[in-house]
Amino acid sequence: MTGSIADARASVDRARGEAAEFRYKYGYEMPCDVLAKRLGNINQVYTQRAYMRPLGVATTLVSVDSEKGPQLYKVDPAGYYIGYKATASGPKQQEAITYLEKKLKNKEYADGSWEDVVELGITALSNVLSVDFKKHELEIGIVGGPRADGQEGTDIGFRSLTEEEIDERLQAISEKD
């Protein structure tokens, strides 16, 4: 979420409610693209009524779908939603998106491992903000990475990387430079 904190809370509550209602009705989890469409439709209604203030928040949705694989959607306050391979939100959003587009055009990261994707995210932030990060300055979450319990296979849930894992990625980036 990027934008007004109060609007972000309202949007998250609405998204949770929509997902819970979908699960209750249909018996399975709401796909990311369906949730993005629903949130986009709700946001668009806010732009039609004079007595309703549009939500001042851009929403980024990330999921791993059993049929479609990893999904990334962004919903803007006007109700527009679209899927991405990589995106950014915030004050330097356009510079970050331009950097990501350049890297993804080369296809070097398109089908990479989770480590490659995390390193791409860190280098994008580092280049756009002109900052060299330390492990305690970053918080990184992954969906669909290795299992946290160390067993074989892919975890379909969300988890945050530890400082040691972040430090490993920072070391790998410094070795490439």
C-alpha positions in Angstrom: 0.0 0.0 0.0 1.2 3.4 -0.9 -0.7 6.6 0.2 -2.9 7.6 3.0 -2.6 5.4 6.1 -6.3 5.7 7.0 -7.3 4.9 3.4 -4.9 1.9 3.3 -6.5 0.5 6.5 -10.0 0.9 4.9 -8.8 -0.7 1.7 -7.1 -3.7 3.5 -10.2 -4.3 5.6 -12.4 -4.2 2.4 -10.0 -6.6 0.6 -10.0 -9.0 3.5 -13.8 -8.9 3.7 -14.1 -9.5 -0.1 -11.7 -12.4 0.1 -13.5 -13.9 3.1 -16.9 -13.6 1.4 -15.5 -15.2 -1.8 -14.1 -18.1 0.2 -17.4 -18.6 2.1 -19.4 -18.5 -1.2 -17.2 -20.6 -3.4 -15.2 -22.8 -1.0 -11.7 -21.8 -2.3 -9.3 -18.8 -2.0 -10.0 -15.8 -4.1 -7.5 -15.5 -7.0 -5.3 -12.4 -7.0 -6.6 -11.2 -10.4 -10.2 -11.5 -9.2 -9.4 -9.6 -6.0 -7.6 -6.9 -8.1 -10.6 -6.6 -10.4 -13.0 -6.3 -7.4 -10.9 -3.7 -5.6 -10.6 -1.8 -8.9 -14.4 -1.8 -9.4 -14.9 -0.5 -5.8 -12.3 2.2 -6.3 -13.9 3.3 -9.5 -17.3 3.7 -7.9 -15.7 6.2 -5.5 -14.8 8.4 -8.5 -18.4 8.6 -9.8 -20.1 10.1 -6.8 -19.7 13.7 -5.8 -20.3 12.9 -2.1 -17.6 10.1 -2.0 -13.9 10.9 -1.8 -11.7 8.6 -3.8 -9.3 6.5 -1.7 -5.8 8.0 -1.7 -4.0 4.7 -1.9 -2.3 2.5 -4.5 -2.6 -1.2 -3.7 -0.1 -3.9 -4.8 -1.3 -7.5 -4.6 1.1 -10.5 -4.7 0.2 -14.1 -4.7 1.1 -17.6 -5.9 -1.7 -19.2 -7.9 -1.7 -23.0 -8.3 -2.7 -22.6 -12.0 -1.1 -19.3 -13.0 1.9 -19.3 -10.8 3.2 -16.1 -9.2 1.0 -13.0 -9.8 1.6 -9.3 -9.2 -1.2 -6.8 -9.6 -1.5 -3.1 -8.9 -4.7 -1.2 -8.3 -4.8 2.6 -8.4 -7.2 5.0 -6.8 -9.1 5.5 -10.0 -10.0 1.8 -10.3 -7.4 0.9 -12.9 -5.8 -2.5 -12.3 -3.1 -4.4 -14.2 -0.8 -7.3 -13.8 3.0 -6.9 -13.8 6.2 -8.9 -13.8 7.7 -6.2 -11.6 6.5 -2.8 -10.3 7.1 -0.1 -7.9 5.1 2.5 -5.9 5.9 5.7 -4.2 7.7 9.0 -4.9 10.4 7.5 -7.3 8.1 5.0 -8.9 8.8 5.9 -12.5 12.5 5.7 -12.1 12.3 2.3 -10.5 9.9 1.0 -13.1 12.2 2.2 -15.9 15.2 0.4 -14.2 13.2 -2.8 -13.8 12.0 -2.6 -17.5 15.6 -2.3 -18.7 16.7 -5.3 -16.6 13.7 -7.5 -17.5 14.0 -6.8 -21.3 17.3 -8.6 -21.2 15.5 -11.6 -19.9 18.3 -12.2 -17.4 15.9 -12.1 -14.4 12.6 -13.1 -16.1 12.7 -16.8 -15.0 15.3 -16.5 -12.3 15.4 -18.0 -8.9 14.0 -16.2 -5.9 17.6 -15.1 -5.0 17.9 -13.4 -8.4 14.6 -11.6 -8.0 15.5 -10.4 -4.5 18.9 -9.2 -5.8 17.1 -7.3 -8.7 14.8 -5.6 -6.2 17.7 -4.5 -4.0 19.8 -3.2 -6.9 16.8 -1.4 -8.3 16.2 0.4 -4.9 19.9 1.0 -4.5 20.3 2.6 -8.0 17.1 4.7 -7.8 17.8 6.0 -4.3 21.6 6.2 -4.7 22.1 4.3 -1.4 24.2 1.3 -0.4 22.0 -0.7 1.9 23.1 -2.6 5.0 21.3 -5.8 6.2 19.4 -4.0 9.0 18.1 -1.3 6.7 16.0 -3.7 4.5 12.9 -5.7 5.1 12.2 -8.3 2.3 9.2 -10.6 2.0 8.9 -13.4 -0.5 6.0 -15.5 -1.7 6.8 -18.9 -3.1 10.4 -19.2 -2.1 12.1 -22.1 -0.3 10.4 -23.6 2.7 11.3 -21.9 6.0 11.6 -25.3 7.7 14.4 -26.4 5.4 12.6 -29.2 3.7 12.5 -29.7 -0.1 9.9 -28.0 -2.2 8.4 -24.5 -2.5 6.5 -22.7 0.1 3.3 -21.1 -1.2 3.0 -18.8 1.8 4.5 -15.4 2.6 7.6 -15.1 4.8 10.1 -12.4 5.7 13.8 -13.0 5.1 16.1 -13.0 8.1 18.9 -10.5 8.4 21.4 -13.3 7.6 19.5 -14.1 4.3 19.5 -10.4 3.4 23.2 -10.2 4.1 23.8 -13.2 1.8 22.0 -11.4 -1.0 23.9 -8.2 -0.4 27.2 -10.1 -0.5 26.1 -11.7 -3.8 25.4 -8.3 -5.2 28.7 -6.9 -4.1 30.5 -9.9 -5.7 28.8 -9.3 -9.0 30.0 -5.6 -9.1 
